Each structure stands twice: as structure tokens, then as C-alpha cells.
Amino acid sequence: MESARIVGALARYTGDFALAEDVSQEALAEALVAWARDGEPANPVGWLLATARRRAIDAFRRRSALDARYTLLAGQLAEGESSSGALGAGAGTGRGGGSDELPWDPDRVDDDVLALMFVACHPVLSPEARVALTLRVVGGLSSEEIARAFLVPVPTIQARITRAKKTIAAARVPFELPPADERRDRLGGVLSVLYVIFSEGSTATAGESLLRPDLAHEALRLARMLAAMLPDETEVHGLLALFELTAARFPARTDPDGDPVLLEDQDRRRWDRSAIRRGLAAMGRATSAGRGLGPYGLQAAIAACHDSAPSVAETDWERIVLLYEALGRVAPSPVVDLNRAVAIAMAGSPEKALAAVDDLVATARLSGSHLLPSVRGELLVRLGRITEARAELELAARLCRNERERRVLERKASALA
């Protein structure tokens, strides 16, 4: 939970992004041994920071000593004389050689995290590397979680992260918030990262829990900070609106046992009305500029349709279909097409929706995902094709990596026996 703040503070202290992550991991490894032996310290974050800082100091001293040896050898070769004086001066120039005060300024914590995000989203990195690195370092997601989110092999994600760190080091990217004129160039990557973190939090791709509120609320917190820092960026407000309006439904999305509750079965009195008001206010800021909504703003508008409706039956599904059509033109993806098919079915045309889903099946654009057979099974149930529907729901259950969702799919399939 504190990893981004720890790495951010260390990156500011050391001025070395890769070293900051390395020493924070070393401190964590040391904590696994020391805390089991001595007990958890009163201030775990302070302990990790102090330990990581000492590791950084050791690294600087090693570098300084090595540089001094190189200086000595170069001087002997060039001049044929000792440069021990230069050696003595060089040995004390390590950046970690100051006081033992912790590099932890509470007033700069949020800036550190945002700076960490902008560093990880630097233009020298490919878009895929920016997202993977920021999710790993800032979001704290594992390589497996990132791979599932992007539907790519785990080694691919690991390679992207490794290359990204090497590229940042080679390009000597400074650890700092970029100037205002450079922020927009990196903003798309930052928004994409926040979106994926929130998505993993709102519907976990694997594990025992449907929701991961820690991830979702961290993405929401960072989106609020970003909106405050960039008040004129409409898509930042669109993303914030999407997060608020989606998180508003969290309290009703699971039952007391943690199992998913479908939208039509949710007790809407449990929805967070304060979050809905905040989301609608952010939507207002996103539309006030008059430049039109981007991908995140369009998704927020869809969420607003759900949050404003008194029931599923009274939801403006025709408007949702239009919004998905607009989203498909602005940011085309098979998931958008699949969601549009669901909206078409809810608007009263399951046959048309099934044809759209079958087009996705034919193109294999969502092969390996449980979402496609899950939606197709529901549509077949509506059309009375029960045997086919059960086969699709059973396939969806086999493909689903989230235990809670899998059990729901299995129950649906069993009910069709």
C-alpha cells in the first residue's frame, strides 16, 4: 500500500529511479527476515525508508570508491603520478553521505507519487512500457496482474518493465514533475495507467475477491490529485467522473458473503450518493470547456446513465447504445463492441445483439476472455436457446480467473440443466 510513496521519496532523495526501486525491494526483503525475528516496528514505513536509505548510501559509497579508483588509475596513466588527493576528495561526494534524517516530507508525498507517475510515463518509453512500469512501480500490481489486464504473456510484461528501467537510466530522466508544457505529452499514459489500476480494483481479474477497493481507491485518489493539478484538462475530469460514478456502486456490488450482485439485483439505496454527486460535478467540469468528451468522459456519461436511473428497466438504454457507438469511434476496442451489444439487448433487440457478438467470435478478437462466452450465453438464454446457452456459460466459467465470478457463472449454467 505504501510502495509508491516509499519509492517516490527514495527517488527524490537519490535522484536515481532504478536505484530507488532496487533499494526499496532490498529493504522489503530485509524486513521479511528482521520483522519475523524482532517483531514489527512501531513505524513500518519509517523502518523501510531508513533501511532503504542506508542501502542507497552504501550504493553511493561503492560508486564513489569505484570512481575514485578510476580517477587514480587515469591520473597514473596520464601523468605518472598518484592522485590520492583527488581520491580523498571523491570519496566524500556520495549523495547519501549526509545526515541520517529520513527523506520523508509529508508535504511532498503526493508530489513524489505524481512525479513517479510522470517519470514512468516519460516519452522515451513506448506506450506499453509506460503503462506496465507505472502499474508495477506506482500501482503495486504484480507482473501476473498486469499481464492479465492486457491479455499478454507474463514474460512479455516482465521484459517491458526491465527495458523501461534501462531506458530511463540511459536517458538520465530526472525525478521531478515535468514543466507545464511537457505534462500534456505524458498525460495520456498517466490516464491510461490510472484507468487500468481502477479497472483491476473494480473487477479483479483473478483471486478470491470480486473487488480490490485498495487499488480502486488509490487510483481515485491519484485522479483527484491530478484533476487539482491540471484543472483545464477535460479528460482528467472525465476520468475522475468515471471513477467516482463507478465506485459509487461498490457498496451494493457484493452480498455479505462477498459474492457478486448483478446490476438488476442491486439495492440502489446502498449506492454512495455523495460519490454520485462528485462524479456528476466532475462531468460538469469535463463538459464545460465545450470541446466534447473523450474516451473517459464518454464512459463517465454511460456510468451517469446507470447511476441516475431508478432501476434497470427505467435506464435510458437507447442513450447508452449511442454513447457506446461514439466511444467505439473515438477509442475502438472489442470490449467496447461487446458492451454495446449488451446495451442493444437491454434496449430490446437481443437478436441484433447476438449478431454483433457473433461477429466478435468470428474475428477472435476476445479469444481467451470469459467475457465473450458469458455475454453470448446470456443472450442465448433470452432467445430460448438453452442448450447452447449452457455450453457458453460453462466455457465462460472455465476461462474466468476470478473465483467469485466463476461461481456465479457455474450457478447460472447449472440452473439451465
Secondary structure by P-SEA (a helix, b strand, c coil): caaaaaaaaaaaacccaaaaaaaaaaaaaaaacccccccccccaaaaaaaaaaaaaaaaaaaaaaaaaaaaaaaaaaaccccaaaaaaaaaacccccccccccccccaaaaaaaaaaaaaacccccaaaaaaaaaaccccccaaaaaaaacccaaaaaaaaaaaaaaaaaaccccccccccccccaaaaaaaaaaaaaaaaacccccccccaaaaaaaaaaaaaaaaaaccccaaaaaaaaaaaaaacccccccccccccccccccccccccaaaaaaaaaaaaaaacccccccaaaaaaaaaaaaaacccccccaaaaaaaaaaaaaaacccaaaaaaaaaaaaaaccaaaaaaaaaaaaaaccccccaaaaaaaaaaaaaacaaaaaaaaaaaaaaacccaaaaaaaaaaaaaac
